[in-house]
Amino acid sequence: MDTVAQHVLWLLPALWLGMVLAISFLEAPLKFRAPGVTVALGLGIGRLVFRALNTVEAVLAVALVLAALVVGPAGGAWAWLVVAVVLLAAQILLVRPPLSRRADRVLAGEELPRSHAHFWYIGLEVGKVVALIGLAIAAAP
């Protein structure tokens, strides 16, 4: 079991990292450039995609914490894991709710300026990318 948990501890951060890079830094900005995608359609797709991403991220975070409890990795791996989990929690609990409320208002027809919450979300994503790379490296056998 320790061997499986050890591999989970470096493999899942790499998987999580790939998901974040593909969705947050590739899909999200590109969808609004596609022909025929309106702001309303893009917001609807984005809300659905990020809700799904955050759900999968939460499952991966729980699996990683459980694997870390089994393996008892060095302090560096724990530190990177805690950073990744805290950043994810901040995104879900602090940043996504105002973004969702803003999306509701835009979908209702309001014209709003660009949201600063998007910048916070992106900043947290960058931090999470660094933490996931650090965790994968620190936990590698």
N, CA, C and O atoms as CSV, one atom per row, in Angstrom:
chain,resi,resn,atom,element,x,y,z
A,1,MET,N,N,0.823,-1.203,0.000
A,1,MET,CA,C,0.000,0.000,0.000
A,1,MET,C,C,0.864,1.264,0.000
A,1,MET,O,O,0.527,2.265,-0.632
A,2,ASP,N,N,1.989,1.193,0.726
A,2,ASP,CA,C,2.881,2.354,0.757
A,2,ASP,C,C,3.399,2.690,-0.639
A,2,ASP,O,O,3.516,3.862,-0.999
A,3,THR,N,N,3.710,1.654,-1.425
A,3,THR,CA,C,4.240,1.883,-2.764
A,3,THR,C,C,3.202,2.555,-3.650
A,3,THR,O,O,3.520,3.496,-4.378
A,4,VAL,N,N,1.969,2.080,-3.592
A,4,VAL,CA,C,0.896,2.693,-4.380
A,4,VAL,C,C,0.702,4.140,-3.940
A,4,VAL,O,O,0.610,5.038,-4.777
A,5,ALA,N,N,0.641,4.369,-2.638
A,5,ALA,CA,C,0.444,5.726,-2.116
A,5,ALA,C,C,1.604,6.633,-2.517
A,5,ALA,O,O,1.400,7.808,-2.822
A,6,GLN,N,N,2.824,6.086,-2.519
A,6,GLN,CA,C,3.995,6.882,-2.924
A,6,GLN,C,C,3.866,7.329,-4.376
A,6,GLN,O,O,4.166,8.477,-4.705
A,7,HIS,N,N,3.424,6.431,-5.236
A,7,HIS,CA,C,3.262,6.794,-6.648
A,7,HIS,C,C,2.094,7.750,-6.847
A,7,HIS,O,O,2.154,8.640,-7.695
A,8,VAL,N,N,1.039,7.571,-6.073
A,8,VAL,CA,C,-0.105,8.494,-6.127
A,8,VAL,C,C,0.358,9.900,-5.768
A,8,VAL,O,O,-0.117,10.885,-6.334
A,9,LEU,N,N,1.288,9.983,-4.826
A,9,LEU,CA,C,1.741,11.273,-4.309
A,9,LEU,C,C,2.509,12.101,-5.337
A,9,LEU,O,O,2.545,13.327,-5.225
A,10,TRP,N,N,3.112,11.477,-6.317
A,10,TRP,CA,C,3.764,12.269,-7.374
A,10,TRP,C,C,2.959,12.263,-8.670
A,10,TRP,O,O,3.055,13.204,-9.458
A,11,LEU,N,N,2.160,11.208,-8.906
A,11,LEU,CA,C,1.400,11.129,-10.150
A,11,LEU,C,C,0.196,12.074,-10.160
A,11,LEU,O,O,-0.036,12.768,-11.150
A,12,LEU,N,N,-0.565,12.106,-9.072
A,12,LEU,CA,C,-1.761,12.955,-9.048
A,12,LEU,C,C,-1.448,14.449,-9.177
A,12,LEU,O,O,-2.202,15.158,-9.844
A,13,PRO,N,N,-0.371,14.957,-8.569
A,13,PRO,CA,C,-0.063,16.376,-8.818
A,13,PRO,C,C,0.222,16.657,-10.293
A,13,PRO,O,O,-0.133,17.721,-10.802
A,14,ALA,N,N,0.858,15.713,-10.978
A,14,ALA,CA,C,1.128,15.902,-12.405
A,14,ALA,C,C,-0.174,15.905,-13.201
A,14,ALA,O,O,-0.346,16.714,-14.112
A,15,LEU,N,N,-1.087,15.004,-12.859
A,15,LEU,CA,C,-2.394,14.973,-13.514
A,15,LEU,C,C,-3.153,16.271,-13.255
A,15,LEU,O,O,-3.683,16.883,-14.182
A,16,TRP,N,N,-3.201,16.685,-11.994
A,16,TRP,CA,C,-3.878,17.919,-11.588
A,16,TRP,C,C,-3.272,19.113,-12.325
A,16,TRP,O,O,-3.992,19.973,-12.832
A,17,LEU,N,N,-1.951,19.155,-12.377
A,17,LEU,CA,C,-1.250,20.234,-13.076
A,17,LEU,C,C,-1.667,20.296,-14.543
A,17,LEU,O,O,-1.937,21.375,-15.070
A,18,GLY,N,N,-1.718,19.157,-15.190
A,18,GLY,CA,C,-2.126,19.122,-16.591
A,18,GLY,C,C,-3.532,19.648,-16.795
A,18,GLY,O,O,-3.803,20.355,-17.766
A,19,MET,N,N,-4.425,19.303,-15.881
A,19,MET,CA,C,-5.805,19.787,-15.980
A,19,MET,C,C,-5.856,21.302,-15.835
A,19,MET,O,O,-6.536,21.977,-16.608
A,20,VAL,N,N,-5.151,21.834,-14.861
A,20,VAL,CA,C,-5.151,23.283,-14.626
A,20,VAL,C,C,-4.553,24.021,-15.824
A,20,VAL,O,O,-5.105,25.022,-16.281
A,21,LEU,N,N,-3.435,23.527,-16.322
A,21,LEU,CA,C,-2.808,24.189,-17.469
A,21,LEU,C,C,-3.716,24.148,-18.695
A,21,LEU,O,O,-3.856,25.149,-19.398
A,22,ALA,N,N,-4.328,23.000,-18.950
A,22,ALA,CA,C,-5.168,22.852,-20.144
A,22,ALA,C,C,-6.435,23.694,-20.060
A,22,ALA,O,O,-6.839,24.311,-21.045
A,23,ILE,N,N,-7.054,23.719,-18.902
A,23,ILE,CA,C,-8.333,24.422,-18.787
A,23,ILE,C,C,-8.128,25.907,-18.505
A,23,ILE,O,O,-8.652,26.754,-19.229
A,24,SER,N,N,-7.379,26.224,-17.473
A,24,SER,CA,C,-7.265,27.623,-17.054
A,24,SER,C,C,-6.431,28.474,-17.997
A,24,SER,O,O,-6.732,29.649,-18.210
A,25,PHE,N,N,-5.387,27.888,-18.560
A,25,PHE,CA,C,-4.468,28.692,-19.361
A,25,PHE,C,C,-4.579,28.439,-20.863
A,25,PHE,O,O,-3.894,29.089,-21.653
A,26,LEU,N,N,-5.436,27.502,-21.262
A,26,LEU,CA,C,-5.613,27.244,-22.684
A,26,LEU,C,C,-7.082,27.380,-23.086
A,26,LEU,O,O,-7.425,28.226,-23.911
A,27,GLU,N,N,-7.944,26.550,-22.506
A,27,GLU,CA,C,-9.360,26.565,-22.888
A,27,GLU,C,C,-10.045,27.876,-22.537
A,27,GLU,O,O,-10.730,28.467,-23.372
A,28,ALA,N,N,-9.862,28.328,-21.312
A,28,ALA,CA,C,-10.597,29.518,-20.846
A,28,ALA,C,C,-10.349,30.748,-21.721
A,28,ALA,O,O,-11.314,31.379,-22.153
A,29,PRO,N,N,-9.102,31.110,-21.996
A,29,PRO,CA,C,-8.919,32.305,-22.827
A,29,PRO,C,C,-9.299,32.090,-24.298
A,29,PRO,O,O,-9.730,33.027,-24.969
A,30,LEU,N,N,-9.141,30.863,-24.796
A,30,LEU,CA,C,-9.408,30.621,-26.213
A,30,LEU,C,C,-10.889,30.550,-26.551
A,30,LEU,O,O,-11.276,30.879,-27.672
A,31,LYS,N,N,-11.724,30.129,-25.611
A,31,LYS,CA,C,-13.137,29.925,-25.954
A,31,LYS,C,C,-13.808,31.209,-26.427
A,31,LYS,O,O,-14.698,31.156,-27.276
A,32,PHE,N,N,-13.405,32.350,-25.902
A,32,PHE,CA,C,-14.022,33.615,-26.301
A,32,PHE,C,C,-13.547,34.083,-27.681
A,32,PHE,O,O,-14.121,35.011,-28.250
A,33,ARG,N,N,-12.509,33.451,-28.215
A,33,ARG,CA,C,-12.004,33.818,-29.537
A,33,ARG,C,C,-12.629,32.972,-30.639
A,33,ARG,O,O,-12.445,33.254,-31.823
A,34,ALA,N,N,-13.367,31.934,-30.252
A,34,ALA,CA,C,-13.982,31.051,-31.250
A,34,ALA,C,C,-15.140,31.765,-31.943
A,34,ALA,O,O,-15.862,32.530,-31.305
A,35,PRO,N,N,-15.322,31.528,-33.221
A,35,PRO,CA,C,-16.416,32.176,-33.950
A,35,PRO,C,C,-17.774,31.793,-33.358
A,35,PRO,O,O,-18.038,30.626,-33.070
A,36,GLY,N,N,-18.612,32.789,-33.187
A,36,GLY,CA,C,-19.973,32.546,-32.722
A,36,GLY,C,C,-20.142,32.419,-31.223
A,36,GLY,O,O,-21.269,32.294,-30.743
A,37,VAL,N,N,-19.049,32.448,-30.468
A,37,VAL,CA,C,-19.168,32.339,-29.011
A,37,VAL,C,C,-19.429,33.729,-28.452
A,37,VAL,O,O,-18.566,34.605,-28.499
A,38,THR,N,N,-20.626,33.918,-27.926
A,38,THR,CA,C,-20.993,35.189,-27.307
A,38,THR,C,C,-20.471,35.220,-25.880
A,38,THR,O,O,-20.046,34.196,-25.346
A,39,VAL,N,N,-20.501,36.384,-25.271
A,39,VAL,CA,C,-20.095,36.496,-23.868
A,39,VAL,C,C,-20.977,35.602,-23.007
A,39,VAL,O,O,-20.476,34.902,-22.127
A,40,ALA,N,N,-22.279,35.617,-23.250
A,40,ALA,CA,C,-23.200,34.795,-22.458
A,40,ALA,C,C,-22.887,33.308,-22.616
A,40,ALA,O,O,-22.860,32.574,-21.629
A,41,LEU,N,N,-22.655,32.866,-23.833
A,41,LEU,CA,C,-22.333,31.460,-24.074
A,41,LEU,C,C,-21.004,31.098,-23.418
A,41,LEU,O,O,-20.890,30.055,-22.775
A,42,GLY,N,N,-20.002,31.957,-23.579
A,42,GLY,CA,C,-18.699,31.716,-22.960
A,42,GLY,C,C,-18.778,31.649,-21.448
A,42,GLY,O,O,-18.136,30.804,-20.824
A,43,LEU,N,N,-19.567,32.544,-20.854
A,43,LEU,CA,C,-19.737,32.518,-19.396
A,43,LEU,C,C,-20.428,31.233,-18.949
A,43,LEU,O,O,-20.045,30.627,-17.949
A,44,GLY,N,N,-21.438,30.828,-19.693
A,44,GLY,CA,C,-22.143,29.595,-19.343
A,44,GLY,C,C,-21.230,28.384,-19.422
A,44,GLY,O,O,-21.232,27.534,-18.532
A,45,ILE,N,N,-20.452,28.310,-20.489
A,45,ILE,CA,C,-19.498,27.206,-20.642
A,45,ILE,C,C,-18.443,27.275,-19.540
A,45,ILE,O,O,-18.119,26.265,-18.917
A,46,GLY,N,N,-17.914,28.468,-19.309
A,46,GLY,CA,C,-16.877,28.634,-18.292
A,46,GLY,C,C,-17.341,28.230,-16.908
A,46,GLY,O,O,-16.614,27.569,-16.166
A,47,ARG,N,N,-18.548,28.627,-16.567
A,47,ARG,CA,C,-19.075,28.278,-15.247
A,47,ARG,C,C,-19.170,26.762,-15.097
A,47,ARG,O,O,-18.790,26.206,-14.067
A,48,LEU,N,N,-19.679,26.102,-16.130
A,48,LEU,CA,C,-19.821,24.649,-16.108
A,48,LEU,C,C,-18.459,23.958,-16.035
A,48,LEU,O,O,-18.268,23.037,-15.240
A,49,VAL,N,N,-17.526,24.400,-16.857
A,49,VAL,CA,C,-16.203,23.784,-16.907
A,49,VAL,C,C,-15.453,23.990,-15.591
A,49,VAL,O,O,-14.847,23.050,-15.078
A,50,PHE,N,N,-15.486,25.204,-15.037
A,50,PHE,CA,C,-14.737,25.458,-13.809
A,50,PHE,C,C,-15.375,24.801,-12.591
A,50,PHE,O,O,-14.670,24.426,-11.654
A,51,ARG,N,N,-16.687,24.656,-12.592
A,51,ARG,CA,C,-17.334,23.908,-11.509
A,51,ARG,C,C,-16.866,22.458,-11.553
A,51,ARG,O,O,-16.541,21.876,-10.518
A,52,ALA,N,N,-16.831,21.878,-12.743
A,52,ALA,CA,C,-16.363,20.499,-12.893
A,52,ALA,C,C,-14.886,20.382,-12.525
A,52,ALA,O,O,-14.493,19.457,-11.814
A,53,LEU,N,N,-14.069,21.316,-13.008
A,53,LEU,CA,C,-12.642,21.297,-12.686
A,53,LEU,C,C,-12.430,21.365,-11.183
A,53,LEU,O,O,-11.674,20.568,-10.628
A,54,ASN,N,N,-13.089,22.307,-10.517
A,54,ASN,CA,C,-12.909,22.452,-9.070
A,54,ASN,C,C,-13.375,21.221,-8.311
A,54,ASN,O,O,-12.794,20.876,-7.282
A,55,THR,N,N,-14.408,20.554,-8.797
A,55,THR,CA,C,-14.873,19.319,-8.158
A,55,THR,C,C,-13.813,18.228,-8.275
A,55,THR,O,O,-13.496,17.556,-7.293
A,56,VAL,N,N,-13.268,18.054,-9.474
A,56,VAL,CA,C,-12.224,17.050,-9.673
A,56,VAL,C,C,-10.979,17.422,-8.871
A,56,VAL,O,O,-10.332,16.547,-8.295
A,57,GLU,N,N,-10.639,18.705,-8.827
A,57,GLU,CA,C,-9.486,19.147,-8.039
A,57,GLU,C,C,-9.674,18.814,-6.564
A,57,GLU,O,O,-8.731,18.383,-5.901
A,58,ALA,N,N,-10.870,19.007,-6.053
A,58,ALA,CA,C,-11.138,18.695,-4.644
A,58,ALA,C,C,-10.968,17.202,-4.384
A,58,ALA,O,O,-10.418,16.811,-3.355
A,59,VAL,N,N,-11.434,16.370,-5.306
A,59,VAL,CA,C,-11.262,14.918,-5.164
A,59,VAL,C,C,-9.775,14.564,-5.189
A,59,VAL,O,O,-9.315,13.759,-4.380
A,60,LEU,N,N,-9.032,15.156,-6.104
A,60,LEU,CA,C,-7.588,14.909,-6.170
A,60,LEU,C,C,-6.891,15.378,-4.895
A,60,LEU,O,O,-5.986,14.704,-4.402
A,61,ALA,N,N,-7.301,16.516,-4.363
A,61,ALA,CA,C,-6.699,17.031,-3.127
A,61,ALA,C,C,-6.930,16.063,-1.973
A,61,ALA,O,O,-6.015,15.793,-1.195
A,62,VAL,N,N,-8.142,15.542,-1.858
A,62,VAL,CA,C,-8.441,14.568,-0.793
A,62,VAL,C,C,-7.595,13.311,-0.986
A,62,VAL,O,O,-7.021,12.797,-0.025
A,63,ALA,N,N,-7.514,12.814,-2.217
A,63,ALA,CA,C,-6.704,11.621,-2.489
A,63,ALA,C,C,-5.238,11.865,-2.147
A,63,ALA,O,O,-4.567,10.979,-1.617
A,64,LEU,N,N,-4.744,13.052,-2.446
A,64,LEU,CA,C,-3.351,13.376,-2.133
A,64,LEU,C,C,-3.108,13.461,-0.631
A,64,LEU,O,O,-2.083,12.990,-0.139
A,65,VAL,N,N,-4.033,14.052,0.089
A,65,VAL,CA,C,-3.891,14.122,1.548
A,65,VAL,C,C,-3.891,12.711,2.137
A,65,VAL,O,O,-3.081,12.406,3.012
A,66,LEU,N,N,-4.787,11.856,1.664
A,66,LEU,CA,C,-4.829,10.471,2.154
A,66,LEU,C,C,-3.527,9.741,1.822
A,66,LEU,O,O,-2.988,9.025,2.666
A,67,ALA,N,N,-3.019,9.915,0.604
A,67,ALA,CA,C,-1.749,9.286,0.227
A,67,ALA,C,C,-0.611,9.804,1.097
A,67,ALA,O,O,0.257,9.034,1.507
A,68,ALA,N,N,-0.611,11.092,1.379
A,68,ALA,CA,C,0.438,11.671,2.226
A,68,ALA,C,C,0.356,11.128,3.650
A,68,ALA,O,O,1.382,10.914,4.295
A,69,LEU,N,N,-0.853,10.907,4.136
A,69,LEU,CA,C,-1.003,10.332,5.474
A,69,LEU,C,C,-0.455,8.907,5.524
A,69,LEU,O,O,0.101,8.494,6.543
A,70,VAL,N,N,-0.606,8.158,4.445
A,70,VAL,CA,C,-0.088,6.787,4.383
A,70,VAL,C,C,1.434,6.795,4.266
A,70,VAL,O,O,2.119,6.053,4.970
A,71,VAL,N,N,1.956,7.627,3.382
A,71,VAL,CA,C,3.388,7.636,3.091
A,71,VAL,C,C,4.186,8.360,4.170
A,71,VAL,O,O,5.285,7.933,4.525
A,72,GLY,N,N,3.636,9.455,4.691
A,72,GLY,CA,C,4.394,10.274,5.630
A,72,GLY,C,C,5.610,10.879,4.954
A,72,GLY,O,O,6.736,10.660,5.399
A,73,PRO,N,N,5.397,11.646,3.871
A,73,PRO,CA,C,6.532,12.179,3.108
A,73,PRO,C,C,7.316,13.221,3.900
A,73,PRO,O,O,6.911,13.657,4.977
A,74,ALA,N,N,8.445,13.598,3.328
A,74,ALA,CA,C,9.272,14.641,3.941
A,74,ALA,C,C,8.489,15.946,4.005
A,74,ALA,O,O,7.491,16.124,3.307
A,75,GLY,N,N,8.957,16.850,4.850
A,75,GLY,CA,C,8.264,18.117,5.077
A,75,GLY,C,C,8.008,18.937,3.831
A,75,GLY,O,O,6.987,19.617,3.740
A,76,GLY,N,N,8.922,18.885,2.863
A,76,GLY,CA,C,8.743,19.653,1.635
A,76,GLY,C,C,7.497,19.247,0.875
A,76,GLY,O,O,6.764,20.100,0.377
A,77,ALA,N,N,7.255,17.953,0.784
A,77,ALA,CA,C,6.059,17.475,0.086
A,77,ALA,C,C,4.804,17.932,0.819
A,77,ALA,O,O,3.836,18.364,0.193
A,78,TRP,N,N,4.821,17.838,2.145
A,78,TRP,CA,C,3.663,18.302,2.922
A,78,TRP,C,C,3.426,19.791,2.697
A,78,TRP,O,O,2.286,20.224,2.529
A,79,ALA,N,N,4.494,20.569,2.694
A,79,ALA,CA,C,4.351,22.021,2.522
A,79,ALA,C,C,3.726,22.345,1.170
A,79,ALA,O,O,2.802,23.155,1.095
A,80,TRP,N,N,4.223,21.717,0.098
A,80,TRP,CA,C,3.659,21.964,-1.234
A,80,TRP,C,C,2.203,21.522,-1.305
A,80,TRP,O,O,1.374,22.194,-1.918
A,81,LEU,N,N,1.895,20.390,-0.675
A,81,LEU,CA,C,0.514,19.899,-0.679
A,81,LEU,C,C,-0.408,20.868,0.049
A,81,LEU,O,O,-1.495,21.179,-0.438
A,82,VAL,N,N,0.019,21.342,1.204
A,82,VAL,CA,C,-0.800,22.297,1.963
A,82,VAL,C,C,-1.022,23.571,1.146
A,82,VAL,O,O,-2.133,24.100,1.113
A,83,VAL,N,N,0.014,24.058,0.497
A,83,VAL,CA,C,-0.133,25.269,-0.325
A,83,VAL,C,C,-1.157,25.035,-1.429
A,83,VAL,O,O,-2.036,25.870,-1.639
A,84,ALA,N,N,-1.058,23.915,-2.137
A,84,ALA,CA,C,-1.995,23.625,-3.229
A,84,ALA,C,C,-3.428,23.536,-2.715
A,84,ALA,O,O,-4.344,24.071,-3.338
A,85,VAL,N,N,-3.626,22.866,-1.587
A,85,VAL,CA,C,-4.976,22.701,-1.031
A,85,VAL,C,C,-5.534,24.043,-0.551
A,85,VAL,O,O,-6.709,24.335,-0.774
A,86,VAL,N,N,-4.717,24.847,0.094
A,86,VAL,CA,C,-5.173,26.161,0.574
A,86,VAL,C,C,-5.533,27.071,-0.606
A,86,VAL,O,O,-6.539,27.778,-0.560
A,87,LEU,N,N,-4.723,27.053,-1.648
A,87,LEU,CA,C,-5.023,27.880,-2.820
A,87,LEU,C,C,-6.316,27.430,-3.496
A,87,LEU,O,O,-7.117,28.263,-3.918
A,88,LEU,N,N,-6.520,26.126,-3.599
A,88,LEU,CA,C,-7.770,25.612,-4.165
A,88,LEU,C,C,-8.958,26.038,-3.311
A,88,LEU,O,O,-9.980,26.476,-3.839
A,89,ALA,N,N,-8.826,25.912,-1.998
A,89,ALA,CA,C,-9.917,26.318,-1.102
A,89,ALA,C,C,-10.221,27.806,-1.253
A,89,ALA,O,O,-11.385,28.205,-1.250
A,90,ALA,N,N,-9.185,28.622,-1.385
A,90,ALA,CA,C,-9.400,30.064,-1.574
A,90,ALA,C,C,-10.146,30.333,-2.872
A,90,ALA,O,O,-11.039,31.179,-2.914
A,91,GLN,N,N,-9.789,29.624,-3.922
A,91,GLN,CA,C,-10.495,29.804,-5.193
A,91,GLN,C,C,-11.968,29.442,-5.063
A,91,GLN,O,O,-12.844,30.190,-5.498
A,92,ILE,N,N,-12.229,28.293,-4.463
A,92,ILE,CA,C,-13.606,27.796,-4.379
A,92,ILE,C,C,-14.447,28.624,-3.410
A,92,ILE,O,O,-15.599,28.945,-3.704
A,93,LEU,N,N,-13.882,28.967,-2.269
A,93,LEU,CA,C,-14.669,29.609,-1.210
A,93,LEU,C,C,-14.675,31.131,-1.274
A,93,LEU,O,O,-15.651,31.762,-0.868
A,94,LEU,N,N,-13.597,31.730,-1.778
A,94,LEU,CA,C,-13.487,33.190,-1.738
A,94,LEU,C,C,-13.632,33.872,-3.095
A,94,LEU,O,O,-14.205,34.958,-3.181
A,95,VAL,N,N,-13.127,33.257,-4.140
A,95,VAL,CA,C,-13.095,33.939,-5.434
A,95,VAL,C,C,-14.236,33.501,-6.352
A,95,VAL,O,O,-14.844,34.336,-7.022
A,96,ARG,N,N,-14.529,32.214,-6.388
A,96,ARG,CA,C,-15.571,31.766,-7.314
A,96,ARG,C,C,-16.952,32.321,-7.010
A,96,ARG,O,O,-17.679,32.632,-7.954
A,97,PRO,N,N,-17.368,32.469,-5.740
A,97,PRO,CA,C,-18.707,33.036,-5.492
A,97,PRO,C,C,-18.914,34.428,-6.098
A,97,PRO,O,O,-19.939,34.645,-6.743
A,98,PRO,N,N,-17.985,35.387,-5.921
A,98,PRO,CA,C,-18.205,36.676,-6.583
A,98,PRO,C,C,-18.179,36.572,-8.111
A,98,PRO,O,O,-18.896,37.303,-8.794
A,99,LEU,N,N,-17.360,35.674,-8.642
A,99,LEU,CA,C,-17.353,35.483,-10.092
A,99,LEU,C,C,-18.694,34.931,-10.571
A,99,LEU,O,O,-19.194,35.330,-11.623
A,100,SER,N,N,-19.265,34.025,-9.809
A,100,SER,CA,C,-20.576,33.460,-10.176
A,100,SER,C,C,-21.666,34.518,-10.115
A,100,SER,O,O,-22.531,34.577,-10.989
A,101,ARG,N,N,-21.625,35.357,-9.078
A,101,ARG,CA,C,-22.622,36.432,-8.976
A,101,ARG,C,C,-22.475,37.411,-10.141
A,101,ARG,O,O,-23.471,37.875,-10.697
A,102,ARG,N,N,-21.250,37.717,-10.501
A,102,ARG,CA,C,-21.010,38.614,-11.628
A,102,ARG,C,C,-21.522,37.984,-12.917
A,102,ARG,O,O,-22.156,38.660,-13.727
A,103,ALA,N,N,-21.254,36.703,-13.112
A,103,ALA,CA,C,-21.741,36.011,-14.315
A,103,ALA,C,C,-23.262,36.050,-14.375
A,103,ALA,O,O,-23.837,36.244,-15.446
A,104,ASP,N,N,-23.918,35.867,-13.230
A,104,ASP,CA,C,-25.386,35.952,-13.189
A,104,ASP,C,C,-25.860,37.319,-13.673
A,104,ASP,O,O,-26.821,37.416,-14.436
A,105,ARG,N,N,-25.184,38.369,-13.226
A,105,ARG,CA,C,-25.573,39.734,-13.608
A,105,ARG,C,C,-25.346,39.978,-15.101
A,105,ARG,O,O,-26.179,40.590,-15.769
A,106,VAL,N,N,-24.219,39.497,-15.614
A,106,VAL,CA,C,-23.937,39.663,-17.041
A,106,VAL,C,C,-24.951,38.872,-17.866
A,106,VAL,O,O,-25.449,39.362,-18.879
A,107,LEU,N,N,-25.255,37.658,-17.433
A,107,LEU,CA,C,-26.236,36.844,-18.150
A,107,LEU,C,C,-27.630,37.459,-18.095
A,107,LEU,O,O,-28.460,37.210,-18.969
A,108,ALA,N,N,-27.884,38.270,-17.056
A,108,ALA,CA,C,-29.172,38.965,-16.946
A,108,ALA,C,C,-29.203,40.235,-17.792
A,108,ALA,O,O,-30.217,40.933,-17.829
A,109,GLY,N,N,-28.094,40.537,-18.471
A,109,GLY,CA,C,-28.087,41.672,-19.384
A,109,GLY,C,C,-27.355,42.903,-18.902
A,109,GLY,O,O,-27.312,43.901,-19.623
A,110,GLU,N,N,-26.775,42.876,-17.711
A,110,GLU,CA,C,-26.040,44.044,-17.210
A,110,GLU,C,C,-24.706,44.182,-17.933
A,110,GLU,O,O,-24.048,43.190,-18.246
A,111,GLU,N,N,-24.325,45.407,-18.189
A,111,GLU,CA,C,-23.001,45.709,-18.740
A,111,GLU,C,C,-22.091,46.028,-17.558
A,111,GLU,O,O,-22.314,47.009,-16.847
A,112,LEU,N,N,-21.082,45.217,-17.349
A,112,LEU,CA,C,-20.191,45.404,-16.204
A,112,LEU,C,C,-18.748,45.523,-16.676
A,112,LEU,O,O,-18.378,44.943,-17.697
A,113,PRO,N,N,-17.920,46.281,-15.930
A,113,PRO,CA,C,-16.495,46.335,-16.267
A,113,PRO,C,C,-15.833,44.995,-15.922
A,113,PRO,O,O,-16.423,44.162,-15.234
A,114,ARG,N,N,-14.631,44.804,-16.397
A,114,ARG,CA,C,-13.887,43.573,-16.102
A,114,ARG,C,C,-13.735,43.419,-14.593
A,114,ARG,O,O,-13.530,44.396,-13.873
A,115,SER,N,N,-13.835,42.209,-14.138
A,115,SER,CA,C,-13.796,41.918,-12.709
A,115,SER,C,C,-12.361,41.713,-12.220
A,115,SER,O,O,-11.557,41.045,-12.871
A,116,HIS,N,N,-12.057,42.297,-11.064
A,116,HIS,CA,C,-10.755,42.063,-10.438
A,116,HIS,C,C,-10.666,40.650,-9.886
A,116,HIS,O,O,-9.566,40.130,-9.699
A,117,ALA,N,N,-11.800,40.024,-9.625
A,117,ALA,CA,C,-11.807,38.652,-9.112
A,117,ALA,C,C,-11.155,37.696,-10.108
A,117,ALA,O,O,-10.551,36.701,-9.708
A,118,HIS,N,N,-11.274,37.994,-11.402
A,118,HIS,CA,C,-10.604,37.150,-12.396
A,118,HIS,C,C,-9.090,37.170,-12.190
A,118,HIS,O,O,-8.426,36.141,-12.313
A,119,PHE,N,N,-8.556,38.336,-11.881
A,119,PHE,CA,C,-7.114,38.440,-11.660
A,119,PHE,C,C,-6.695,37.654,-10.421
A,119,PHE,O,O,-5.642,37.015,-10.416
A,120,TRP,N,N,-7.515,37.699,-9.368
A,120,TRP,CA,C,-7.241,36.909,-8.173
A,120,TRP,C,C,-7.255,35.421,-8.501
A,120,TRP,O,O,-6.378,34.673,-8.068
A,121,TYR,N,N,-8.257,34.998,-9.271
A,121,TYR,CA,C,-8.362,33.583,-9.635
A,121,TYR,C,C,-7.128,33.151,-10.427
A,121,TYR,O,O,-6.559,32.091,-10.166
A,122,ILE,N,N,-6.720,33.966,-11.385
A,122,ILE,CA,C,-5.544,33.645,-12.201
A,122,ILE,C,C,-4.283,33.609,-11.337
A,122,ILE,O,O,-3.447,32.717,-11.490
A,123,GLY,N,N,-4.147,34.574,-10.433
A,123,GLY,CA,C,-2.997,34.580,-9.526
A,123,GLY,C,C,-2.939,33.334,-8.665
A,123,GLY,O,O,-1.869,32.759,-8.463
A,124,LEU,N,N,-4.092,32.915,-8.158
A,124,LEU,CA,C,-4.145,31.687,-7.363
A,124,LEU,C,C,-3.825,30.471,-8.231
A,124,LEU,O,O,-3.193,29.524,-7.762
A,125,GLU,N,N,-4.257,30.491,-9.491
A,125,GLU,CA,C,-3.933,29.389,-10.407
A,125,GLU,C,C,-2.421,29.301,-10.622
A,125,GLU,O,O,-1.856,28.207,-10.621
A,126,VAL,N,N,-1.773,30.437,-10.804
A,126,VAL,CA,C,-0.318,30.438,-10.992
A,126,VAL,C,C,0.363,29.864,-9.748
A,126,VAL,O,O,1.277,29.046,-9.858
A,127,GLY,N,N,-0.083,30.293,-8.570
A,127,GLY,CA,C,0.466,29.747,-7.332
A,127,GLY,C,C,0.242,28.249,-7.220
A,127,GLY,O,O,1.119,27.514,-6.766
A,128,LYS,N,N,-0.934,27.802,-7.635
A,128,LYS,CA,C,-1.253,26.373,-7.584
A,128,LYS,C,C,-0.362,25.592,-8.548
A,128,LYS,O,O,0.081,24.490,-8.221
A,129,VAL,N,N,-0.096,26.144,-9.723
A,129,VAL,CA,C,0.805,25.496,-10.683
A,129,VAL,C,C,2.180,25.299,-10.048
A,129,VAL,O,O,2.755,24.214,-10.136
A,130,VAL,N,N,2.700,26.327,-9.418
A,130,VAL,CA,C,4.007,26.231,-8.757
A,130,VAL,C,C,3.967,25.174,-7.654
A,130,VAL,O,O,4.884,24.362,-7.538
A,131,ALA,N,N,2.904,25.184,-6.843
A,131,ALA,CA,C,2.788,24.222,-5.744
A,131,ALA,C,C,2.697,22.790,-6.262
A,131,ALA,O,O,3.293,21.885,-5.678
A,132,LEU,N,N,1.970,22.575,-7.335
A,132,LEU,CA,C,1.827,21.218,-7.877
A,132,LEU,C,C,3.135,20.717,-8.480
A,132,LEU,O,O,3.467,19.538,-8.354
A,133,ILE,N,N,3.871,21.602,-9.128
A,133,ILE,CA,C,5.195,21.213,-9.633
A,133,ILE,C,C,6.105,20.873,-8.456
A,133,ILE,O,O,6.801,19.858,-8.473
A,134,GLY,N,N,6.094,21.731,-7.431
A,134,GLY,CA,C,6.908,21.476,-6.242
A,134,GLY,C,C,6.548,20.164,-5.574
A,134,GLY,O,O,7.431,19.412,-5.162
A,135,LEU,N,N,5.257,19.883,-5.463
A,135,LEU,CA,C,4.809,18.634,-4.834
A,135,LEU,C,C,5.248,17.427,-5.651
A,135,LEU,O,O,5.759,16.457,-5.091
A,136,ALA,N,N,5.059,17.472,-6.956
A,136,ALA,CA,C,5.445,16.334,-7.797
A,136,ALA,C,C,6.949,16.062,-7.689
A,136,ALA,O,O,7.374,14.908,-7.634
A,137,ILE,N,N,7.739,17.121,-7.659
A,137,ILE,CA,C,9.194,16.955,-7.544
A,137,ILE,C,C,9.563,16.445,-6.155
A,137,ILE,O,O,10.366,15.521,-6.027
A,138,ALA,N,N,8.983,17.040,-5.117
A,138,ALA,CA,C,9.317,16.647,-3.741
A,138,ALA,C,C,8.888,15.220,-3.430
A,138,ALA,O,O,9.523,14.547,-2.618
A,139,ALA,N,N,7.816,14.749,-4.065
A,139,ALA,CA,C,7.291,13.418,-3.764
A,139,ALA,C,C,7.817,12.342,-4.707
A,139,ALA,O,O,7.545,11.158,-4.506
A,140,ALA,N,N,8.566,12.737,-5.733
A,140,ALA,CA,C,9.065,11.751,-6.699
A,140,ALA,C,C,9.986,10.754,-6.008
A,140,ALA,O,O,10.812,11.125,-5.173
A,141,PRO,N,N,9.832,9.484,-6.370
A,141,PRO,CA,C,10.684,8.458,-5.720
A,141,PRO,C,C,12.139,8.550,-6.157
A,141,PRO,O,O,12.970,7.765,-5.703
